[in-house]
Amino acid sequence: LPLIEKMPSYLFLIRPRRFGKSVFLSMMRTYYDILRQDDFDAYFGDLWIGTHPTGERNKYQVLYFDFSKAGCSMPGADLMTSFNDYCGLIINQFAHVYATYYDADFKETVEHIESAKSKLAYIEVKAKEKGYPLYLIIDEYDNFTNVILSEHGQRMFHDLTHASGFYREYFKQFKGMFDRIFMMGVSPVTLDGLSSGYNIDWNISVDEIFNAMMGFEEAEVREMFRYYQQNDMLKGDVEAMITEMKPWYDNYCFARMSLNDDRVFNCDMTLYYLNYQVQRGSSPEEMVDKNIRTDYSKLKMLARIDRDSVQEGDRMSTIEKIAAEGDRMSTIEKIAAEGDIFVDLHTSFPAERITDIDNFRSLLYYYGLLTMCGTRGDLIKMSIPNNCVREQYFGFLRDYYQKYSSIDLHYLNVMLTDMAYDGRWKPFFESVAQAYRENSAVRDAMEGERNLQGFLKAYLALASYYLVEPELEMNYGYCDFFLLPDKKRYPDVKHSYILELKYATRTATDAELEVQALEGRKQLLRYSEDKIVRCLSEGTTLHRLLLQFRGWDLVRCEEV
């Protein structure tokens, strides 16, 4: 809070969903609200800020909006009415709780003004007359418009945020009315559309000072877990718990200048894990909350942003829409296959340019589907943050592939179980290879080793027996796949696998295939001698598998 107060008065922060934004803003509201000054010690007394309060604590009358609660499914004038009704209710509540600070007729006058924007204008006049400072806090500032963008299309979005659109008019009213403004959301798209009317914000989203403001640093996770342990609510080895959580929930970085700092844990998933440990004394059976596991909404929203091009009555599925956008689907496949990508990060861009490849990649970052991991000149190297997000990519891709050539996923899961416990690996790979061959809509667009990797990994991730490590670095190079047994959750898994995937064009000769296969066999033998592999596969039978494709045909599926 002291750092925020040293910044300009109008601030804007983007963070992914489930990163504690709403809790943080609720805390800010309590800290700055003049009505809560008598409760300061109860809320903050035993915290650092309680003994180091700033001069602005409990100084403001606070207007708090959560735009995710404003109705946005209705068209046209109904949309404006719904938004106005929500804002009107919140403003009326403001007039009620702060009525004693104003003239006797203040509350009644505000309630009788029909337009929410006019209510704001009236409050502005009265607050300035009496010299009261006002603080505006907006949670989910972009939720209203992002839903409109995905459900109603770019045209309606443009109408709301440009020229005399009612949403833009609200933000023009904010300008100059409030002494301080703090807004949070998940993307910069709405702000760009409002920029000509609301051009006073200071975007702190990629400022290293605020890199770890949302989420938990590892030291904070450790302190929190030990607190529960000291109060006899948590049993077990805290360090072992953190080690288990890190590959699933950690590894977020939100500032280029913070690449060498400790990474940030997703707080929602960390608390999900902690709740299991406190309530049940064990790790969750599923490391990914079921609400997250099927949460493809961010990817789906990014696929539907050009909905205006769809004729009424021609409702293509989200997956089909993505397939029609080659660059976007290629980006998703590349990230899933290789784990990283270079991004020219854009901090603002208009909705009509949202499908441009750099803007699309930037949005994947803002939605938490990529995180910063390095640089190359002006470009930022982005990677999949953790296994939790990786499962979202794989689940999304499986949905896409299943649209064109459906595989019996239950049967495939049984074959993965046979792989893990009986070492019967060939039926699984032959089934996936057959699906790839039959999946002409996908195959024709994604022929090539990288995209074939994405296809295989999407189905390998169907079961949780293995942590699929792509391109694992070893002393002798990189293996394509290392199926690392998750011994923590499945201690009885008997088999682990190194896969070398070889891809040749459809015109490759038998002689060329043999040379390529020989190289693959040598690589597998070298990889299996690596200390990392020996350590990670300890207690299991290690299989070295060579998969060779000519075009879309599997021509070799052998154990070396």
C-alpha positions as CSV (number, residue, x, y, z in Angstrom):
1,L,0.0,0.0,0.0
2,P,2.8,2.5,0.7
3,L,4.2,1.7,-2.7
4,I,0.8,2.2,-4.4
5,E,0.5,5.6,-2.7
6,K,3.8,6.7,-4.2
7,M,2.6,6.0,-7.7
8,P,0.3,8.4,-9.7
9,S,-3.3,8.7,-8.4
10,Y,-5.0,6.6,-11.2
11,L,-3.7,3.1,-11.4
12,F,-4.5,0.0,-13.4
13,L,-3.3,-3.6,-12.9
14,I,-3.8,-6.7,-15.0
15,R,-3.5,-10.2,-13.5
16,P,-5.0,-13.6,-14.5
17,R,-8.1,-15.1,-12.9
18,R,-7.8,-16.8,-9.5
19,F,-4.9,-14.6,-8.4
20,G,-6.6,-12.9,-5.4
21,K,-7.5,-9.7,-7.1
22,S,-11.0,-9.4,-5.5
23,V,-9.6,-10.1,-2.0
24,F,-6.9,-7.6,-2.5
25,L,-9.3,-4.9,-3.6
26,S,-11.6,-5.7,-0.6
27,M,-8.6,-5.2,1.7
28,M,-7.9,-1.8,0.0
29,R,-11.5,-0.8,0.4
30,T,-11.3,-1.6,4.2
31,Y,-8.0,0.2,4.6
32,Y,-9.0,3.5,2.8
33,D,-12.7,3.7,3.8
34,I,-13.3,6.5,6.4
35,L,-16.2,4.5,7.7
36,R,-13.9,1.7,8.8
37,Q,-11.4,3.9,10.8
38,D,-12.6,2.6,14.2
39,D,-12.0,-1.0,13.0
40,F,-8.5,-0.4,11.8
41,D,-6.8,-2.3,14.7
42,A,-9.2,-5.2,14.3
43,Y,-8.4,-5.6,10.6
44,F,-4.7,-4.5,10.5
45,G,-3.4,-4.2,14.0
46,D,-1.3,-7.4,14.0
47,L,0.0,-6.9,10.5
48,W,3.0,-4.9,9.2
49,I,0.8,-2.2,7.8
50,G,-0.9,-1.9,11.3
51,T,2.3,-0.6,12.8
52,H,3.3,1.3,9.7
53,P,0.1,3.0,8.6
54,T,0.2,5.5,5.8
55,G,-1.1,9.0,5.9
56,E,-4.0,8.1,3.6
57,R,-5.5,5.2,5.6
58,N,-9.2,5.6,6.3
59,K,-9.2,8.9,4.6
60,Y,-11.6,8.4,1.7
61,Q,-15.3,7.8,0.9
62,V,-14.9,4.7,-1.3
63,L,-17.1,3.8,-4.3
64,Y,-16.6,0.1,-5.1
65,F,-17.8,-1.5,-8.4
66,D,-17.5,-5.1,-9.4
67,F,-18.4,-5.0,-13.1
68,S,-18.7,-8.8,-13.3
69,K,-22.0,-8.4,-11.6
70,A,-23.4,-6.0,-14.2
71,G,-25.7,-7.9,-16.6
72,C,-24.2,-8.2,-20.1
73,S,-26.1,-10.9,-21.9
74,M,-28.9,-8.7,-23.2
75,P,-28.7,-6.8,-26.5
76,G,-28.8,-3.1,-27.3
77,A,-30.8,-0.8,-25.1
78,D,-31.4,-3.6,-22.5
79,L,-27.6,-3.9,-22.1
80,M,-27.4,-0.2,-21.2
81,T,-30.4,-0.5,-18.9
82,S,-28.8,-3.5,-17.1
83,F,-25.5,-1.7,-16.6
84,N,-27.2,1.5,-15.5
85,D,-29.3,-0.4,-13.0
86,Y,-26.3,-2.1,-11.4
87,C,-24.3,1.1,-11.2
88,G,-27.4,2.9,-9.8
89,L,-27.8,0.3,-7.0
90,I,-24.1,0.7,-6.0
91,I,-24.3,4.5,-6.1
92,N,-27.5,4.5,-4.0
93,Q,-25.7,2.3,-1.5
94,F,-22.9,4.8,-1.4
95,A,-25.4,7.6,-0.8
96,H,-26.9,5.6,2.0
97,V,-23.7,4.8,3.9
98,Y,-22.2,8.2,3.6
99,A,-25.4,10.2,4.1
100,T,-24.4,11.7,7.4
101,Y,-21.5,13.5,5.7
102,Y,-23.8,15.5,3.5
103,D,-27.0,17.6,3.6
104,A,-30.2,16.1,4.9
105,D,-31.6,15.6,1.4
106,F,-28.5,14.0,-0.1
107,K,-29.5,10.4,0.0
108,E,-33.1,11.0,-1.2
109,T,-31.8,13.2,-4.1
110,V,-29.3,10.6,-5.3
111,E,-32.0,7.9,-5.2
112,H,-34.4,9.9,-7.3
113,I,-31.9,10.7,-10.1
114,E,-32.6,8.0,-12.7
115,S,-29.3,7.9,-14.6
116,A,-26.3,6.4,-12.8
117,K,-24.0,8.8,-14.6
118,S,-26.0,11.7,-13.4
119,K,-25.9,10.4,-9.9
120,L,-22.2,10.4,-10.1
121,A,-22.2,14.0,-11.4
122,Y,-24.3,15.1,-8.4
123,I,-22.1,13.3,-5.9
124,E,-19.0,14.9,-7.5
125,V,-20.5,18.4,-7.0
126,K,-21.5,17.8,-3.4
127,A,-18.2,16.1,-2.4
128,K,-16.2,18.9,-3.8
129,E,-18.4,21.5,-2.1
130,K,-17.5,19.9,1.3
131,G,-13.9,18.9,0.4
132,Y,-14.4,15.2,0.8
133,P,-11.8,13.0,-1.0
134,L,-13.2,10.1,-3.1
135,Y,-11.6,6.8,-4.0
136,L,-12.9,4.7,-6.9
137,I,-12.1,1.0,-6.8
138,I,-13.2,-1.2,-9.8
139,D,-12.9,-5.0,-9.7
140,E,-13.2,-6.9,-13.0
141,Y,-13.2,-3.6,-14.9
142,D,-13.1,-5.4,-18.2
143,N,-15.5,-8.3,-17.5
144,F,-18.6,-6.6,-18.8
145,T,-17.0,-5.6,-22.1
146,N,-15.0,-8.9,-22.5
147,V,-18.2,-10.9,-22.3
148,I,-19.8,-8.5,-24.8
149,L,-16.8,-9.0,-27.1
150,S,-17.0,-12.8,-27.0
151,E,-20.9,-13.1,-27.0
152,H,-22.0,-10.1,-29.1
153,G,-18.9,-9.3,-31.2
154,Q,-16.6,-6.5,-32.1
155,R,-19.3,-4.1,-33.4
156,M,-21.2,-3.9,-30.2
157,F,-17.9,-3.7,-28.2
158,H,-16.8,-0.8,-30.4
159,D,-20.1,1.0,-30.0
160,L,-19.8,0.8,-26.2
161,T,-16.2,1.9,-25.8
162,H,-15.9,4.5,-28.6
163,A,-17.4,7.8,-29.5
164,S,-20.5,8.3,-27.4
165,G,-20.9,4.7,-26.1
166,F,-22.4,4.6,-22.7
167,Y,-19.6,2.6,-21.2
168,R,-17.1,5.2,-22.4
169,E,-19.2,8.0,-21.0
170,Y,-19.0,6.5,-17.5
171,F,-15.2,6.5,-17.6
172,K,-15.2,10.1,-18.8
173,Q,-17.2,10.9,-15.7
174,F,-14.6,9.2,-13.5
175,K,-12.0,11.5,-14.9
176,G,-11.5,14.4,-12.5
177,M,-14.2,13.2,-10.1
178,F,-12.1,10.9,-7.9
179,D,-8.9,11.7,-6.0
180,R,-7.7,8.2,-6.5
181,I,-8.7,5.3,-8.8
182,F,-7.5,1.7,-8.7
183,M,-8.8,-0.7,-11.3
184,M,-8.1,-4.4,-11.9
185,G,-8.9,-6.8,-14.7
186,V,-7.5,-9.5,-16.9
187,S,-6.8,-7.8,-20.2
188,P,-5.9,-4.4,-21.6
189,V,-8.3,-4.5,-24.5
190,T,-11.1,-2.5,-22.9
191,L,-8.8,0.2,-21.6
192,D,-7.4,0.7,-25.1
193,G,-10.9,1.3,-26.4
194,L,-11.6,3.8,-23.7
195,S,-8.3,5.6,-24.0
196,S,-9.5,8.7,-25.8
197,G,-12.1,9.3,-23.0
198,Y,-10.2,7.9,-20.1
199,N,-6.5,8.7,-20.6
200,I,-5.4,9.2,-17.1
201,D,-4.5,5.7,-15.9
202,W,-1.0,4.5,-15.0
203,N,-0.6,0.8,-16.0
204,I,1.6,-0.9,-13.4
205,S,0.9,-4.5,-14.7
206,V,4.6,-5.1,-15.8
207,D,6.2,-2.9,-13.2
208,E,8.8,-5.0,-11.2
209,I,7.8,-3.2,-8.0
210,F,4.4,-4.9,-8.1
211,N,5.5,-8.3,-9.7
212,A,4.5,-10.3,-6.5
213,M,1.7,-8.1,-5.3
214,M,-0.8,-10.8,-6.3
215,G,-0.2,-14.4,-5.6
216,F,2.3,-15.9,-3.1
217,E,6.0,-15.9,-3.1
218,E,7.6,-19.2,-1.9
219,A,8.6,-17.6,1.4
220,E,4.9,-16.5,2.0
221,V,3.7,-20.0,1.2
222,R,6.2,-21.4,3.7
223,E,5.2,-18.9,6.4
224,M,1.5,-19.6,5.9
225,F,1.8,-23.3,6.0
226,R,4.0,-23.1,9.2
227,Y,1.4,-20.9,10.8
228,Y,-1.2,-23.6,10.3
229,Q,1.3,-26.2,11.5
230,Q,2.1,-24.2,14.7
231,N,-1.6,-24.0,15.5
232,D,-1.9,-27.8,15.2
233,M,-4.1,-27.6,12.0
234,L,-1.5,-29.0,9.5
235,K,0.4,-32.2,9.8
236,G,3.4,-33.3,7.8
237,D,6.5,-32.0,6.1
238,V,6.0,-28.4,4.9
239,E,9.1,-28.5,2.6
240,A,7.8,-31.7,1.0
241,M,4.4,-30.0,0.4
242,I,6.1,-27.0,-1.3
243,T,8.2,-29.3,-3.4
244,E,5.0,-31.1,-4.5
245,M,3.1,-27.9,-5.3
246,K,5.8,-26.1,-7.2
247,P,5.5,-27.8,-10.6
248,W,1.7,-27.4,-10.4
249,Y,1.1,-23.9,-9.0
250,D,4.3,-21.9,-9.1
251,N,6.5,-20.2,-11.8
252,Y,4.6,-17.0,-12.6
253,C,6.6,-13.9,-13.4
254,F,4.9,-10.6,-14.4
255,A,7.8,-8.2,-15.0
256,R,10.8,-8.4,-17.3
257,M,13.0,-6.9,-14.6
258,S,11.9,-9.7,-12.2
259,L,13.1,-12.6,-14.2
260,N,15.8,-13.3,-11.6
261,D,13.5,-13.0,-8.7
262,D,11.6,-15.8,-7.0
263,R,8.5,-16.9,-9.0
264,V,5.0,-16.5,-7.8
265,F,2.5,-19.2,-6.8
266,N,-1.2,-19.1,-7.9
267,C,-2.9,-18.3,-4.6
268,D,-6.2,-19.9,-5.5
269,M,-4.6,-23.3,-6.2
270,T,-2.2,-23.0,-3.3
271,L,-5.2,-22.6,-0.9
272,Y,-7.0,-25.5,-2.7
273,Y,-4.0,-27.7,-1.8
274,L,-3.7,-26.3,1.8
275,N,-7.4,-26.9,2.4
276,Y,-7.0,-30.6,1.5
277,Q,-4.0,-30.9,3.8
278,V,-5.8,-29.2,6.7
279,Q,-9.2,-31.0,6.2
280,R,-8.0,-34.4,5.2
281,G,-4.3,-34.6,6.2
282,S,-3.2,-35.5,2.6
283,S,-2.6,-34.0,-0.8
284,P,-5.6,-33.7,-3.1
285,E,-6.2,-36.7,-5.3
286,E,-6.3,-34.3,-8.3
287,M,-3.7,-31.6,-8.1
288,V,-5.8,-29.5,-10.4
289,D,-9.1,-28.3,-9.0
290,K,-11.9,-29.8,-11.2
291,N,-13.1,-26.2,-11.8
292,I,-9.7,-25.4,-13.4
293,R,-9.3,-28.7,-15.2
294,T,-12.0,-27.9,-17.7
295,D,-11.6,-24.2,-17.6
296,Y,-10.9,-23.6,-21.3
297,S,-13.0,-20.3,-21.2
298,K,-10.0,-18.1,-21.8
299,L,-8.9,-19.9,-24.9
300,K,-12.5,-20.1,-26.1
301,M,-13.0,-16.4,-25.6
302,L,-9.9,-15.7,-27.7
303,A,-11.3,-17.9,-30.4
304,R,-14.7,-16.1,-30.5
305,I,-13.6,-12.5,-30.7
306,D,-14.3,-12.3,-34.5
307,R,-17.9,-13.5,-34.1
308,D,-19.2,-10.6,-36.2
309,S,-18.0,-12.6,-39.3
310,V,-20.4,-15.4,-38.5
311,Q,-23.8,-15.3,-40.2
312,E,-26.8,-15.4,-38.0
313,G,-27.9,-19.0,-37.7
314,D,-24.4,-20.3,-38.6
315,R,-23.1,-20.9,-35.1
316,M,-19.8,-22.6,-35.6
317,S,-18.4,-24.1,-32.5
318,T,-15.6,-22.4,-30.7
319,I,-13.2,-25.2,-31.7
320,E,-14.2,-24.8,-35.4
321,K,-13.7,-21.0,-35.1
322,I,-10.2,-21.6,-33.9
323,A,-9.4,-24.1,-36.6
324,A,-10.4,-21.4,-39.1
325,E,-7.8,-19.1,-37.7
326,G,-4.6,-20.9,-38.7
327,D,-2.1,-18.6,-37.0
328,R,-3.9,-18.8,-33.7
329,M,-4.3,-22.5,-33.7
330,S,-0.7,-22.9,-34.8
331,T,0.4,-20.8,-31.9
332,I,-1.5,-22.9,-29.4
333,E,-0.1,-26.1,-30.9
334,K,3.4,-24.8,-30.8
335,I,3.1,-23.8,-27.2
336,A,1.6,-27.1,-26.2
337,A,4.3,-29.1,-28.2
338,E,7.4,-27.0,-27.2
339,G,6.4,-25.4,-24.0
340,D,7.5,-21.9,-24.9
341,I,7.3,-19.1,-27.5
342,F,8.8,-15.6,-28.1
343,V,6.4,-12.7,-27.6
344,D,6.5,-9.1,-28.5
345,L,4.4,-8.1,-25.4
346,H,1.9,-5.4,-26.1
347,T,0.5,-3.5,-23.1
348,S,-2.5,-2.2,-25.0
349,F,-4.2,-2.9,-28.3
350,P,-7.7,-2.3,-29.8
351,A,-10.3,-5.0,-30.0
352,E,-10.3,-5.0,-33.8
353,R,-6.6,-5.9,-33.7
354,I,-7.0,-8.6,-31.1
355,T,-6.5,-11.4,-33.6
356,D,-3.1,-10.1,-34.7
357,I,-0.6,-12.7,-33.8
358,D,1.5,-10.6,-31.3
359,N,-1.7,-9.4,-29.6
360,F,-3.0,-12.9,-29.4
361,R,0.2,-14.1,-27.8
362,S,0.1,-11.1,-25.4
363,L,-3.4,-12.1,-24.4
364,L,-2.3,-15.7,-23.7
365,Y,0.1,-14.1,-21.2
366,Y,-2.5,-11.8,-19.6
367,Y,-4.9,-14.6,-19.1
368,G,-2.2,-16.6,-17.3
369,L,-1.7,-19.2,-20.0
370,L,1.9,-18.0,-20.5
371,T,4.5,-16.5,-18.2
372,M,7.8,-14.7,-18.6
373,C,10.9,-16.9,-18.5
374,G,13.6,-15.1,-20.5
375,T,14.5,-12.6,-23.1
376,R,16.0,-12.4,-26.6
377,G,16.7,-8.8,-27.5
378,D,13.4,-6.9,-27.3
379,L,11.3,-10.1,-27.3
380,I,10.2,-11.9,-24.1
381,K,10.5,-15.7,-23.9
382,M,7.2,-17.0,-22.6
383,S,6.5,-20.5,-21.3
384,I,3.6,-22.6,-19.9
385,P,3.8,-21.7,-16.2
386,N,3.1,-25.1,-14.7
387,N,1.3,-28.4,-14.9
388,C,-2.0,-26.8,-14.0
389,V,-2.0,-24.6,-17.1
390,R,-0.4,-27.3,-19.2
391,E,-3.5,-29.5,-18.5
392,Q,-5.7,-26.7,-19.8
393,Y,-3.8,-26.6,-23.1
394,F,-4.0,-30.4,-23.5
395,G,-7.6,-30.6,-22.6
396,F,-8.4,-27.8,-25.1
397,L,-6.5,-29.6,-27.8
398,R,-8.2,-32.9,-27.1
399,D,-11.6,-31.2,-27.5
400,Y,-10.4,-29.8,-30.8
401,Y,-9.0,-33.1,-32.1
402,Q,-12.1,-35.0,-31.0
403,K,-14.3,-32.7,-33.1
404,Y,-12.8,-34.2,-36.2
405,S,-11.9,-37.7,-35.3
406,S,-13.2,-39.0,-32.1
407,I,-11.3,-41.5,-30.0
408,D,-13.0,-43.5,-27.3
409,L,-11.3,-41.7,-24.4
410,H,-12.3,-44.3,-21.8
411,Y,-10.7,-47.0,-23.8
412,L,-7.6,-44.8,-24.3
413,N,-7.4,-44.3,-20.6
414,V,-7.5,-48.1,-20.0
415,M,-4.6,-48.4,-22.5
416,L,-2.6,-45.7,-20.5
417,T,-3.3,-47.7,-17.4
418,D,-1.9,-50.8,-19.1
419,M,1.1,-48.8,-20.1
420,A,1.8,-47.7,-16.5
421,Y,1.1,-50.9,-14.7
422,D,1.8,-53.7,-17.3
423,G,4.2,-52.2,-19.7
424,R,1.8,-52.7,-22.6
425,W,2.6,-49.6,-24.5
426,K,2.0,-50.4,-28.2
427,P,-1.8,-50.4,-28.3
428,F,-1.9,-46.9,-27.0
429,F,0.5,-45.4,-29.6
430,E,-1.0,-47.4,-32.5
431,S,-4.5,-46.1,-31.5
432,V,-3.3,-42.5,-31.3
433,A,-1.4,-42.8,-34.6
434,Q,-4.5,-44.2,-36.3
435,A,-6.6,-41.3,-35.0
436,Y,-4.0,-38.8,-36.3
437,R,-4.1,-40.5,-39.7
438,E,-7.8,-40.3,-39.9
439,N,-8.0,-36.8,-38.6
440,S,-7.6,-35.1,-42.0
441,A,-8.9,-31.7,-41.0
442,V,-6.2,-31.5,-38.3
443,R,-3.6,-33.5,-40.1
444,D,-3.5,-31.4,-43.3
445,A,-3.1,-28.2,-41.2
446,M,-0.6,-29.6,-38.8
447,E,1.6,-32.0,-40.6
448,G,5.1,-31.7,-39.2
449,E,7.0,-33.0,-36.1
450,R,6.1,-30.1,-33.8
451,N,2.4,-30.4,-34.3
452,L,2.5,-34.2,-34.2
453,Q,4.2,-33.8,-30.8
454,G,1.2,-31.7,-29.7
455,F,-1.2,-34.3,-30.9
456,L,0.6,-37.1,-29.0
457,K,1.0,-35.0,-25.8
458,A,-2.7,-34.0,-25.7
459,Y,-3.6,-37.7,-25.4
460,L,-0.7,-38.8,-23.2
461,A,-1.9,-36.2,-20.7
462,L,-5.4,-37.8,-20.6
463,A,-4.3,-39.8,-17.5
464,S,-2.3,-38.5,-14.5
465,Y,0.1,-41.4,-14.1
466,Y,2.9,-39.4,-15.8
467,L,4.3,-35.9,-15.8
468,V,4.9,-35.5,-19.5
469,E,8.3,-33.8,-19.7
470,P,8.8,-32.4,-23.3
471,E,12.2,-31.8,-24.7
472,L,13.9,-32.8,-21.4
473,E,17.6,-31.6,-21.4
474,M,20.1,-34.3,-20.7
475,N,23.9,-34.6,-20.8
476,Y,23.6,-36.0,-24.4
477,G,21.0,-33.6,-25.8
478,Y,17.2,-33.4,-25.6
479,C,14.8,-36.3,-25.7
480,D,11.4,-35.7,-27.2
481,F,9.3,-37.1,-24.4
482,F,10.1,-38.5,-21.0
483,L,7.1,-40.0,-19.2
484,L,8.1,-39.4,-15.6
485,P,6.0,-41.5,-13.2
486,D,4.1,-39.4,-10.6
487,K,5.3,-41.7,-7.8
488,K,4.0,-39.3,-5.1
489,R,0.4,-40.0,-6.2
490,Y,0.8,-43.4,-7.9
491,P,3.6,-45.1,-6.0
492,D,2.7,-48.5,-7.6
493,V,3.4,-47.4,-11.3
494,K,5.8,-50.0,-12.7
495,H,6.9,-48.6,-16.0
496,S,8.4,-45.3,-17.3
497,Y,9.2,-44.3,-20.9
498,I,11.6,-42.3,-23.0
499,L,10.1,-41.5,-26.5
500,E,12.0,-40.4,-29.5
501,L,9.7,-39.1,-32.2
502,K,11.0,-39.1,-35.8
503,Y,9.1,-37.4,-38.5
504,A,9.9,-37.6,-42.3
505,T,8.0,-36.1,-45.2
506,R,5.6,-38.3,-47.3
507,T,8.2,-38.4,-50.0
508,A,11.0,-39.8,-47.8
509,T,12.6,-43.1,-49.2
510,D,13.0,-46.3,-47.2
511,A,16.7,-45.7,-47.1
512,E,16.3,-42.2,-45.6
513,L,13.9,-43.6,-43.0
514,E,16.4,-46.3,-42.0
515,V,19.1,-43.6,-41.5
516,Q,16.7,-41.6,-39.4
517,A,15.7,-44.6,-37.3
518,L,19.3,-45.5,-36.7
519,E,20.0,-42.1,-35.4
520,G,16.9,-42.4,-33.1
521,R,18.0,-45.7,-31.7
522,K,21.4,-44.3,-30.8
523,Q,19.9,-41.3,-29.2
524,L,17.6,-43.4,-27.0
525,L,20.5,-45.5,-25.8
526,R,22.5,-42.4,-24.9
527,Y,19.5,-40.8,-23.1
528,S,18.8,-43.9,-21.0
529,E,22.4,-43.7,-19.5
530,D,21.8,-40.2,-18.3
531,K,21.9,-39.6,-14.6
532,I,18.7,-37.6,-14.6
533,V,16.8,-40.4,-16.3
534,R,18.2,-43.1,-14.0
535,C,17.2,-41.1,-11.0
536,L,13.7,-40.1,-12.1
537,S,12.8,-43.6,-13.3
538,E,14.2,-45.4,-10.3
539,G,12.0,-48.3,-9.2
540,T,10.4,-48.7,-12.6
541,T,11.1,-50.5,-15.8
542,L,12.4,-48.0,-18.3
543,H,11.3,-48.4,-21.9
544,R,13.0,-46.7,-24.8
545,L,10.5,-46.2,-27.6
546,L,11.1,-45.1,-31.2
547,L,8.1,-43.7,-33.1
548,Q,8.7,-42.9,-36.7
549,F,6.2,-41.2,-39.0
550,R,6.3,-40.8,-42.8
551,G,3.8,-37.9,-43.3
552,W,0.8,-39.0,-41.3
553,D,1.6,-42.8,-41.4
554,L,3.3,-44.5,-38.4
555,V,6.0,-46.7,-40.0
556,R,7.9,-47.7,-36.9
557,C,6.7,-48.3,-33.4
558,E,9.5,-50.2,-31.6
559,E,11.3,-50.7,-28.3
560,V,15.0,-50.2,-28.4
